[in-house]
């Protein structure tokens, strides 16, 4: 297990907001959750377009690089002189014309790469924002804020690379040859005398199954340089959740079918708003547009990773009872185009940082952070038989409950989807899915040598870890016959409880082809150690459930025995098994009842 890894990753997590633009300082909210496409209000300006414009401007003016450098130097000097020569202009000294006039500014991407000789260890970037000279004189407080935070972006990203090289190098030495990524994209939304607003897309990839994207929002009063409060924009938060849910479906056609199939995900989105709106809506990536409010939702906000990150615009005119009138000053005027005032400069030169060893962290630092976040864990395979780690009680114990059969209904074949629609009971999700606290996603590529599971804690908005099960791919004791070549294992299901990750693995064909299938492994996510492995052929079901100190799962396959199994969740021992008519597929708890769907039978049990 990689020592001090949590120190690195906690720093990485904490720096994401600052490196995105280094513009937080209490002025931005961030919502957590892969790539989302263009953000609303995005300036559709590519580097090639900027380069073309720069080349056209080169006639008689030198190179684009010289122009950028000169403009930057001039603006920096102007900013410094203004800060020294005068106090910032307050809104009272600005005319109504000033307040409705556009603010011209430029923004520039600064890429950085951490290199170890010819190997790329990590890459990232930060942005700087600079007001044009005429607007700099009107809004020095805004530029002062931007100047302070622009400077911290480079320093934080550089410090991140140079001070954590040891940990990244150790991860590479463990076999993970994937560079980390900390990418950001800036999208201007509004820039006038009333509002300076933009959103940052933060994409983080930590060598797991996939990356993770969230958004940071910035809404400044240009006159004061201070953050605009959510309550200054929205006066009716009671109706907001339903309005957002309705509008996001209208503006994203595919979500209509998605929420129809997964109604609980829509309700979960609505239910998330009280937490999102706390502390000036810190959990909501909202920005103020010229004619409404935009909201960017992170990955998993819709319920699953497959649904992606989404955005929605709530227009002032459509919901006048929702908003204050403070920023709705374009009712009878043409809506400005932010692209006319926000100019993206050509990317700055990529700065390479050499991966040199850093000083070891002190024991105090390690103790302060604790070993509670394991972002990249190679799960140890203790062997191919039932196994329990030293120090764990191997007593079988008794189940935490009893299952009493209420009814059963047998057919030739039970269509689970039809059963779900008929009874209005959703089936447990397959990967990626959310259990209400954690989100799980996998890479099942045994032929390519990768079985990995990524777990996110949605309540704390943290990454629990990327867990690699590559050591579980090549099982011994392969049989013969037609199906012996189809025994590659897959990760089937996972649940977290009390910092323990429970994962079911195995192939999907006959046990005679290879007996090492359909078992559960328990991993301590604090230490990264494997705690136990259950017996084979106990959990071939699409899901399992944890209730108190027991796990309910099931196995069966064609002519093989069909049972519901109850396992001791602390050591994986079988506490009880119940014969059923065919292989269990789904376990669906409903209060104190449990539906068990098998190949041909619907069972209903009382849990007592």
C-alpha positions as CSV (number, residue, x, y, z in Angstrom):
1,X,0.0,0.0,0.0
2,X,1.3,3.4,-0.9
3,X,2.3,5.4,2.2
4,X,1.4,9.1,2.4
5,X,-0.7,8.8,-0.7
6,X,-3.6,10.5,1.1
7,X,-1.4,13.6,1.7
8,X,-0.9,14.0,-2.0
9,X,-4.5,13.4,-3.0
10,X,-6.0,15.6,-0.3
11,X,-3.8,18.4,-1.6
12,X,-4.9,17.6,-5.1
13,X,-8.5,17.8,-4.1
14,X,-8.0,21.1,-2.2
15,X,-6.1,22.7,-5.0
16,X,-8.6,22.0,-7.8
17,X,-10.7,25.1,-7.0
18,X,-7.6,27.3,-6.8
19,X,-5.9,25.9,-9.9
20,X,-9.1,26.2,-12.0
21,X,-8.6,30.0,-11.9
22,X,-7.3,30.7,-8.4
23,X,-10.4,32.8,-8.0
24,X,-12.2,31.4,-5.1
25,X,-11.1,33.2,-1.8
26,X,-14.7,32.7,-0.6
27,X,-16.2,33.9,-3.9
28,X,-17.1,30.7,-5.7
29,X,-19.2,27.7,-5.2
30,X,-18.3,24.2,-6.5
31,X,-20.5,21.3,-7.3
32,X,-18.9,17.9,-7.7
33,X,-19.3,14.9,-10.2
34,X,-16.8,13.0,-16.6
35,X,-16.8,15.4,-19.3
36,X,-19.9,17.4,-20.1
37,X,-19.4,19.1,-23.4
38,X,-19.7,22.9,-23.7
39,X,-20.8,24.7,-20.7
40,X,-23.7,27.2,-21.0
41,X,-22.6,30.6,-22.0
42,X,-19.3,29.2,-23.3
43,X,-17.3,31.4,-25.5
44,X,-16.9,29.3,-28.6
45,X,-13.4,30.4,-29.3
46,X,-10.8,27.8,-30.1
47,X,-7.0,28.2,-30.0
48,X,-6.9,28.0,-33.8
49,X,-9.4,30.8,-34.1
50,X,-7.4,32.9,-31.7
51,X,-4.3,32.2,-33.6
52,X,-5.9,33.3,-36.9
53,X,-7.1,36.5,-35.3
54,X,-3.7,37.1,-33.9
55,X,-2.0,36.5,-37.2
56,X,-4.3,39.0,-38.9
57,X,-3.5,41.5,-36.2
58,X,0.3,40.9,-36.8
59,X,0.5,43.2,-39.8
60,X,2.6,46.1,-38.5
61,X,2.2,45.0,-34.9
62,X,4.7,42.2,-34.4
63,X,3.8,38.6,-33.5
64,X,0.8,37.5,-31.5
65,X,3.1,36.5,-28.7
66,X,4.6,39.9,-28.6
67,X,1.2,41.6,-28.6
68,X,0.0,39.3,-25.8
69,X,3.2,39.9,-23.7
70,X,3.0,43.7,-24.3
71,X,-0.7,43.8,-23.5
72,X,-0.1,41.8,-20.4
73,X,2.8,44.0,-19.2
74,X,0.8,47.1,-19.9
75,X,-2.2,45.8,-18.1
76,X,-0.2,44.6,-15.2
77,X,1.5,48.0,-14.9
78,X,-1.8,49.8,-15.2
79,X,-3.3,47.5,-12.6
80,X,-0.4,48.2,-10.2
81,X,-0.5,52.0,-10.8
82,X,-4.3,52.1,-10.2
83,X,-4.0,50.2,-7.0
84,X,-1.4,52.6,-5.7
85,X,-2.8,55.9,-7.0
86,X,-6.4,55.6,-6.1
87,X,-8.9,53.8,-4.1
88,X,-11.4,51.5,-5.9
89,X,-14.4,53.0,-7.5
90,X,-17.7,52.3,-5.7
91,X,-20.9,51.7,-7.5
92,X,-22.3,55.1,-6.3
93,X,-19.7,56.8,-8.4
94,X,-20.7,54.9,-11.6
95,X,-23.4,56.1,-13.8
96,X,-26.4,54.0,-14.9
97,X,-24.8,53.9,-18.3
98,X,-21.6,52.5,-16.8
99,X,-23.6,49.8,-14.9
100,X,-25.2,48.6,-18.1
101,X,-22.1,48.9,-20.3
102,X,-20.1,45.8,-21.2
103,X,-16.8,45.0,-19.5
104,X,-14.0,44.0,-22.0
105,X,-11.5,41.5,-20.7
106,X,-9.1,38.7,-21.8
107,X,-8.5,35.3,-20.4
108,X,-5.6,33.0,-21.0
109,X,-4.9,29.3,-20.3
110,X,-1.6,28.4,-18.7
111,X,-0.7,24.7,-19.1
112,X,1.8,22.9,-16.9
113,X,3.3,19.4,-17.1
114,X,5.1,17.3,-14.5
115,X,7.8,15.3,-16.3
116,X,10.2,12.6,-15.2
117,X,12.7,12.5,-18.0
118,X,10.5,11.5,-21.0
119,X,7.6,10.3,-18.9
120,X,4.6,12.6,-18.3
121,X,3.5,12.2,-14.6
122,X,0.8,14.8,-14.5
123,X,-0.6,17.8,-16.3
124,X,-2.8,20.7,-15.3
125,X,-3.6,24.3,-16.1
126,X,-4.8,27.5,-14.6
127,X,-6.3,30.7,-16.0
128,X,-5.6,34.3,-15.7
129,X,-8.1,37.1,-16.3
130,X,-7.3,40.7,-17.2
131,X,-9.6,43.6,-17.7
132,X,-8.9,45.9,-20.6
133,X,-7.4,49.2,-19.7
134,X,-10.5,51.4,-20.0
135,X,-12.5,49.0,-17.7
136,X,-9.6,48.5,-15.4
137,X,-9.8,52.2,-14.5
138,X,-13.5,51.8,-13.7
139,X,-13.3,48.6,-11.7
140,X,-9.9,48.4,-9.9
141,X,-11.3,46.4,-7.0
142,X,-12.4,43.7,-9.4
143,X,-9.0,43.6,-11.0
144,X,-7.2,43.7,-7.7
145,X,-9.1,40.5,-6.7
146,X,-8.3,38.9,-10.0
147,X,-4.6,39.9,-9.7
148,X,-4.2,38.3,-6.3
149,X,-5.9,35.1,-7.3
150,X,-4.2,34.9,-10.7
151,X,-0.8,34.8,-9.0
152,X,-1.8,32.0,-6.6
153,X,-2.9,29.7,-9.4
154,X,0.6,29.2,-10.8
155,X,2.1,28.8,-7.4
156,X,-0.4,26.3,-6.2
157,X,-0.1,24.1,-9.3
158,X,3.7,24.3,-9.3
159,X,3.9,23.5,-5.6
160,X,1.5,20.6,-6.1
161,X,3.8,19.1,-8.7
162,X,7.2,19.7,-7.0
163,X,6.2,18.7,-3.4
164,X,4.5,15.5,-4.2
165,X,6.7,13.9,-6.8
166,X,7.6,11.0,-4.5
167,X,4.0,9.9,-4.1
168,X,3.3,10.1,-7.8
169,X,6.5,8.2,-8.6
170,X,5.6,5.5,-6.2
171,X,2.2,5.1,-7.9
172,X,3.9,4.7,-11.2
173,X,6.3,2.1,-9.7
174,X,3.3,0.1,-8.6
175,X,2.3,-0.4,-12.2
176,X,-0.1,2.5,-12.8
177,X,1.3,4.1,-15.9
178,X,-1.4,6.7,-16.3
179,X,-0.7,10.4,-15.8
180,X,-2.9,12.4,-13.6
181,X,-4.9,15.2,-15.1
182,X,-6.1,18.4,-13.5
183,X,-7.8,20.2,-16.5
184,X,-9.9,23.3,-16.4
185,X,-12.0,25.3,-18.9
186,X,-13.2,28.8,-18.3
187,X,-16.6,29.9,-19.8
188,X,-17.6,33.5,-19.6
189,X,-21.3,34.1,-18.8
190,X,-21.9,37.8,-18.3
191,X,-19.7,40.9,-18.1
192,X,-21.2,44.4,-17.5
193,X,-21.3,47.0,-14.8
194,X,-23.6,45.0,-12.6
195,X,-22.2,41.4,-12.9
196,X,-18.9,39.8,-13.8
197,X,-19.8,36.1,-14.0
198,X,-18.2,33.0,-15.3
199,X,-18.0,29.2,-14.7
200,X,-15.1,26.9,-14.5
201,X,-15.3,23.2,-15.5
202,X,-12.9,21.2,-13.4
203,X,-11.9,17.8,-14.7
204,X,-9.8,15.5,-12.5
205,X,-8.4,12.1,-13.6
206,X,-6.6,10.1,-10.9
207,X,-5.8,6.9,-13.0
208,X,-9.2,5.3,-12.2
209,X,-12.0,4.0,-14.3
210,X,-12.8,7.4,-15.6
211,X,-12.4,11.1,-14.8
212,X,-14.6,13.3,-12.7
213,X,-16.0,16.7,-13.6
214,X,-17.5,19.4,-11.4
215,X,-18.1,23.1,-11.8
216,X,-17.0,26.2,-9.9
217,X,-19.1,29.4,-10.3
218,X,-18.0,33.1,-9.9
219,X,-20.4,36.0,-9.6
220,X,-18.7,39.3,-8.7
221,X,-20.0,42.8,-8.2
222,X,-17.6,44.6,-10.5
223,X,-17.7,47.8,-8.4
224,X,-16.8,46.2,-5.1
225,X,-15.1,43.0,-6.2
226,X,-17.2,41.1,-3.8
227,X,-19.3,38.0,-4.3
228,X,-22.9,38.4,-5.2
229,X,-25.2,36.6,-2.7
230,X,-27.6,34.0,-4.0
231,X,-30.4,35.8,-2.1
232,X,-29.8,38.9,-4.1
233,X,-30.8,37.0,-7.2
234,X,-33.3,34.3,-6.1
235,X,-36.1,35.3,-3.7
236,X,-38.2,32.1,-3.9
237,X,-36.2,29.0,-3.1
238,X,-39.2,26.9,-2.3
239,X,-40.3,26.5,-5.9
240,X,-36.8,26.4,-7.3
241,X,-36.1,22.6,-7.1
242,X,-39.2,21.6,-9.1
243,X,-38.7,24.4,-11.6
244,X,-35.1,23.3,-12.2
245,X,-36.1,19.6,-12.5
246,X,-38.8,20.5,-15.1
247,X,-36.6,22.9,-17.1
248,X,-33.6,20.5,-17.2
249,X,-35.9,17.9,-18.8
250,X,-37.2,20.4,-21.3
251,X,-33.7,21.5,-22.3
252,X,-32.2,18.0,-22.3
253,X,-34.5,15.8,-24.4
254,X,-32.8,12.5,-23.5
255,X,-33.4,13.1,-19.7
256,X,-37.1,12.8,-20.2
257,X,-36.8,9.0,-21.0
258,X,-34.1,8.7,-18.3
259,X,-36.2,10.1,-15.5
260,X,-39.2,8.2,-16.7
261,X,-37.2,5.0,-16.3
262,X,-35.5,6.2,-13.1
263,X,-38.1,8.5,-11.3
264,X,-36.1,8.2,-8.0
265,X,-33.2,9.9,-9.7
266,X,-35.3,13.0,-10.5
267,X,-36.6,13.0,-6.9
268,X,-33.1,12.7,-5.6
269,X,-32.1,15.7,-7.6
270,X,-34.9,17.7,-6.1
271,X,-34.2,16.4,-2.6
272,X,-30.5,17.5,-2.9
273,X,-31.5,21.2,-3.1
274,X,-31.6,22.0,0.7
275,X,-28.0,21.0,1.0
276,X,-27.0,22.7,-2.2
277,X,-28.6,26.0,-1.2
278,X,-26.9,26.1,2.2
279,X,-24.2,28.8,2.8
280,X,-25.0,31.0,-0.1
281,X,-25.8,28.1,-2.4
282,X,-22.2,26.6,-2.1
283,X,-23.4,23.3,-3.5
284,X,-24.9,24.8,-6.6
285,X,-22.8,26.0,-9.5
286,X,-25.0,29.0,-10.5
287,X,-24.1,32.0,-12.6
288,X,-25.9,35.1,-13.6
289,X,-26.6,35.5,-17.3
290,X,-28.0,38.6,-19.0
291,X,-31.5,37.2,-19.1
292,X,-31.6,34.5,-16.4
293,X,-29.6,32.2,-14.1
294,X,-27.6,29.3,-15.4
295,X,-26.9,26.2,-13.3
296,X,-24.2,23.6,-14.1
297,X,-24.7,20.1,-12.5
298,X,-21.8,17.8,-11.9
299,X,-21.4,14.2,-12.8
300,X,-23.8,11.9,-10.9
301,X,-26.1,14.8,-10.1
302,X,-28.7,13.2,-12.4
303,X,-28.2,9.9,-10.6
304,X,-25.7,8.0,-12.8
305,X,-22.4,8.7,-14.5
306,X,-23.9,7.7,-17.8
307,X,-26.4,10.6,-17.5
308,X,-23.5,12.9,-17.6
309,X,-23.0,16.5,-16.3
310,X,-25.9,18.7,-17.3
311,X,-26.8,22.4,-17.4
312,X,-30.0,24.4,-17.3
313,X,-31.0,28.0,-17.8
314,X,-33.9,29.6,-15.8
315,X,-35.0,32.8,-17.5
316,X,-36.0,35.8,-15.6
317,X,-39.0,36.4,-17.9
318,X,-40.3,32.9,-17.5
319,X,-40.3,32.9,-13.7
320,X,-40.7,36.5,-12.5
321,X,-41.9,35.3,-9.1
322,X,-38.7,33.4,-8.6
323,X,-36.2,36.2,-9.0
324,X,-35.5,39.7,-7.7
325,X,-35.3,42.5,-10.2
326,X,-31.8,43.4,-9.2
327,X,-30.1,41.9,-12.2
328,X,-32.9,41.8,-14.7
329,X,-32.0,45.0,-16.5
330,X,-32.4,43.8,-20.1
331,X,-36.2,43.4,-20.2
332,X,-36.7,45.7,-23.2
333,X,-33.2,45.7,-24.6
334,X,-31.2,43.4,-26.8
335,X,-29.5,40.6,-24.9
336,X,-25.7,41.2,-25.2
337,X,-23.4,38.5,-26.4
338,X,-20.6,37.8,-23.9
339,X,-18.4,36.6,-26.8
340,X,-18.2,40.2,-28.0
341,X,-16.3,41.3,-24.8
342,X,-14.6,38.1,-23.6
343,X,-11.5,37.4,-25.7
344,X,-9.6,34.2,-25.2
345,X,-5.9,34.6,-25.8
346,X,-3.7,32.0,-27.3
347,X,-2.5,29.4,-24.8
348,X,0.6,30.4,-22.9
349,X,3.6,28.2,-23.4
350,X,3.5,24.9,-21.6
351,X,5.7,25.0,-18.6
352,X,7.4,21.7,-17.8
353,X,8.2,21.0,-14.2
354,X,10.9,18.4,-13.5
355,X,9.9,15.5,-11.2
356,X,12.6,15.7,-8.6
357,X,12.4,13.9,-5.2
358,X,10.9,15.9,-2.4
359,X,11.6,15.9,1.2
360,X,9.8,13.1,3.1
361,X,6.8,14.1,5.1
362,X,7.2,14.0,8.9
363,X,5.4,11.5,11.0
364,X,3.3,14.4,12.4
365,X,2.0,15.2,8.9
366,X,1.1,11.6,8.3
367,X,-0.8,11.4,11.5
368,X,-2.6,14.7,10.9
369,X,-4.0,13.4,7.6
370,X,-4.5,9.9,8.8
371,X,-4.7,7.0,6.3
372,X,-8.3,7.3,5.4
373,X,-8.3,8.1,1.7
374,X,-6.9,5.6,-0.7
375,X,-7.2,6.9,-4.2
376,X,-5.3,4.2,-5.9
377,X,-5.4,0.7,-4.3
378,X,-4.2,-2.5,-5.9
379,X,-6.4,-5.0,-4.0
380,X,-4.5,-7.9,-2.7
381,X,-5.7,-11.3,-3.7
382,X,-5.1,-13.6,-0.7
383,X,-5.7,-16.8,-2.7
384,X,-8.4,-18.6,-4.6
385,X,-10.1,-20.2,-1.7
386,X,-12.2,-18.9,1.2
387,X,-9.9,-16.7,3.3
388,X,-10.0,-14.5,6.4
389,X,-7.2,-12.1,7.5
390,X,-5.3,-12.7,10.7
391,X,-7.0,-11.2,13.7
392,X,-10.5,-11.5,12.4
393,X,-13.0,-13.6,14.3
394,X,-13.9,-16.6,12.1
395,X,-17.0,-17.6,14.0
396,X,-19.9,-18.3,11.7
397,X,-22.4,-16.5,13.9
398,X,-26.1,-16.3,13.4
399,X,-28.0,-14.1,10.8
400,X,-29.1,-10.6,12.0
401,X,-32.6,-11.5,10.8
402,X,-34.8,-14.3,9.7
403,X,-36.5,-14.6,6.2
404,X,-40.0,-15.9,6.4
405,X,-41.6,-16.7,3.0
406,X,-44.9,-14.9,2.4
407,X,-45.6,-15.9,-1.2
408,X,-44.1,-17.2,-4.4
409,X,-45.2,-17.1,-8.0
410,X,-43.5,-19.4,-10.5
411,X,-43.7,-19.0,-14.3
412,X,-41.6,-20.4,-17.2
413,X,-39.5,-17.3,-17.2
414,X,-39.7,-14.2,-15.1
415,X,-39.2,-11.0,-17.1
416,X,-37.7,-8.7,-14.5
417,X,-38.3,-5.5,-16.5
418,X,-42.0,-6.3,-17.0
419,X,-42.3,-7.2,-13.3
420,X,-40.7,-3.9,-12.4
421,X,-43.2,-1.9,-14.6
422,X,-46.2,-3.9,-13.4
423,X,-45.4,-3.5,-9.7
424,X,-43.9,0.0,-10.1
425,X,-40.8,-1.2,-8.2
426,X,-37.4,-0.2,-9.8
427,X,-34.8,-2.9,-10.2
428,X,-31.4,-2.3,-8.6
429,X,-29.2,-0.4,-10.9
430,X,-26.2,-1.9,-12.7
431,X,-22.9,0.0,-13.0
432,X,-22.6,3.0,-12.8
433,X,-25.1,3.5,-9.9
434,X,-25.7,5.4,-6.7
435,X,-26.8,3.8,-3.4
436,X,-27.9,7.1,-1.9
437,X,-24.4,7.8,-0.3
438,X,-21.9,6.4,-2.7
439,X,-21.6,6.2,-6.5
440,X,-19.9,3.2,-8.1
441,X,-18.4,2.8,-11.6
442,X,-16.2,0.1,-13.1
443,X,-13.8,-0.8,-15.8
444,X,-14.4,-4.4,-16.7
445,X,-11.7,-5.2,-19.2
446,X,-10.2,-8.6,-18.1
447,X,-8.8,-9.3,-21.5
448,X,-7.0,-6.0,-21.4
449,X,-5.8,-6.8,-17.9
450,X,-7.9,-4.3,-16.0
451,X,-10.6,-4.7,-13.4
452,X,-11.2,-1.5,-11.5
453,X,-13.8,0.1,-9.3
454,X,-14.2,3.8,-8.5
455,X,-16.2,4.9,-5.5
456,X,-17.3,8.4,-4.8
457,X,-18.9,9.7,-1.5
458,X,-21.6,12.0,-2.7
459,X,-22.4,13.3,0.8
460,X,-18.8,14.5,1.5
461,X,-18.1,15.1,-2.2
462,X,-14.9,13.1,-2.0
463,X,-13.3,10.3,-3.9
464,X,-13.1,7.2,-1.7
465,X,-10.7,5.5,-4.1
466,X,-9.8,3.7,-7.4
467,X,-9.6,0.0,-6.5
468,X,-7.8,-2.3,-8.9
469,X,-8.7,-6.0,-8.9
470,X,-6.2,-7.1,-11.6
471,X,-4.8,-9.8,-9.3
472,X,-8.2,-11.5,-9.5
473,X,-8.2,-12.0,-13.3
474,X,-6.1,-15.1,-13.9
475,X,-7.8,-17.8,-11.8
476,X,-6.3,-21.3,-11.7
477,X,-8.1,-24.7,-12.0
478,X,-9.6,-24.0,-15.4
479,X,-11.7,-26.8,-16.7
480,X,-12.1,-28.1,-20.2
481,X,-14.8,-28.0,-22.8
482,X,-16.6,-25.3,-24.8
483,X,-17.0,-22.8,-21.9
484,X,-13.5,-23.0,-20.5
485,X,-12.5,-20.0,-22.7
486,X,-15.2,-17.8,-21.3
487,X,-14.2,-17.6,-17.7
488,X,-12.8,-14.1,-17.5
489,X,-14.0,-12.5,-14.3
490,X,-16.0,-9.3,-13.9
491,X,-16.9,-7.0,-11.1
492,X,-20.6,-7.5,-10.7
493,X,-21.7,-5.4,-7.7
494,X,-20.3,-3.3,-4.8
495,X,-21.5,-1.7,-1.6
496,X,-19.8,0.4,1.1
497,X,-20.6,0.2,4.8
498,X,-18.6,1.5,7.7
499,X,-15.5,2.1,5.6
500,X,-15.6,-1.5,4.3
501,X,-16.0,-2.1,0.6
502,X,-17.8,-5.3,-0.4
503,X,-17.3,-6.4,-4.0
504,X,-18.7,-9.4,-5.8
505,X,-16.7,-10.9,-8.7
506,X,-16.6,-13.9,-11.0
507,X,-17.4,-15.2,-14.5
508,X,-20.8,-15.8,-15.9
509,X,-20.6,-19.4,-17.1
510,X,-20.6,-22.9,-15.6
511,X,-18.7,-23.6,-12.4
512,X,-17.3,-26.7,-14.2
513,X,-15.4,-24.4,-16.5
514,X,-13.8,-22.7,-13.5
515,X,-15.0,-23.1,-9.9
516,X,-13.6,-19.7,-8.8
517,X,-16.6,-17.6,-9.4
518,X,-19.4,-15.6,-7.7
519,X,-17.6,-14.7,-4.5
520,X,-17.4,-11.6,-2.4
521,X,-14.3,-9.8,-1.3
522,X,-14.2,-7.2,1.6
523,X,-11.6,-4.4,1.6
524,X,-10.9,-2.0,4.4
525,X,-10.8,1.4,2.7
526,X,-8.9,3.0,5.5
527,X,-5.9,0.6,5.4
528,X,-6.4,-0.7,1.9
529,X,-6.1,-4.3,3.2
530,X,-8.2,-7.2,2.0
531,X,-10.2,-8.5,5.0
532,X,-11.8,-11.6,3.7
533,X,-12.9,-13.6,0.7
534,X,-16.0,-15.7,0.8
535,X,-16.5,-19.2,-0.6
536,X,-17.0,-19.6,-4.3
537,X,-20.5,-19.8,-5.8
538,X,-22.4,-17.8,-3.2
539,X,-23.1,-14.5,-5.0
540,X,-23.9,-14.7,-8.7
541,X,-26.9,-12.4,-8.4
542,X,-27.0,-9.0,-10.0
543,X,-26.9,-7.4,-6.6
544,X,-26.6,-8.1,-2.9
545,X,-27.8,-6.2,0.1
546,X,-26.4,-5.5,3.5
547,X,-28.6,-5.6,6.5
548,X,-27.2,-5.1,10.0
549,X,-24.3,-7.6,10.3
550,X,-25.3,-9.9,7.5
551,X,-25.2,-9.9,3.7
552,X,-28.0,-11.4,1.6
553,X,-26.9,-12.7,-1.8
554,X,-27.7,-15.7,-4.0
555,X,-26.3,-18.2,-6.5
556,X,-27.5,-20.7,-9.1
557,X,-26.7,-21.7,-12.6
558,X,-28.7,-24.1,-14.9
559,X,-28.2,-27.5,-13.2
560,X,-26.2,-26.1,-10.3
561,X,-27.8,-25.7,-6.9
562,X,-29.9,-22.6,-6.4
563,X,-29.8,-20.9,-3.0
564,X,-30.2,-17.6,-1.1
565,X,-27.2,-17.2,1.1
566,X,-26.8,-15.1,4.2
567,X,-23.2,-14.3,5.0
568,X,-21.5,-12.8,8.1
569,X,-20.4,-9.4,6.8
570,X,-17.5,-9.3,9.2
571,X,-15.8,-12.5,7.9
572,X,-17.7,-13.8,4.9
573,X,-18.8,-17.1,6.5
574,X,-22.1,-18.6,5.4
575,X,-24.6,-18.2,8.2
576,X,-27.6,-19.8,6.4
577,X,-28.7,-20.9,3.0
578,X,-32.3,-21.2,1.7
579,X,-33.2,-23.4,-1.3
580,X,-35.1,-21.6,-4.1
581,X,-36.5,-22.9,-7.4
582,X,-34.0,-21.2,-9.7
583,X,-31.0,-18.8,-9.7
584,X,-31.6,-15.6,-7.8
585,X,-31.2,-12.5,-9.9
586,X,-32.3,-9.5,-7.7
587,X,-32.8,-8.7,-4.1
588,X,-35.2,-5.8,-3.5
589,X,-35.9,-4.7,0.1
590,X,-39.1,-2.8,0.7
591,X,-39.3,-1.8,4.4
592,X,-39.5,-5.1,6.3
593,X,-40.2,-7.2,3.2
594,X,-37.8,-8.6,0.6
595,X,-38.6,-9.4,-3.0
596,X,-36.3,-12.0,-4.5
597,X,-36.5,-12.4,-8.2
598,X,-35.1,-15.6,-9.6
599,X,-35.0,-17.0,-13.2
600,X,-38.6,-18.2,-13.0
601,X,-40.0,-17.3,-9.6
602,X,-41.0,-14.2,-7.7
603,X,-40.5,-14.6,-3.9
604,X,-41.7,-12.3,-1.2
605,X,-40.2,-12.7,2.2
606,X,-40.8,-11.1,5.6
607,X,-37.6,-9.8,7.2
608,X,-37.9,-10.3,11.0
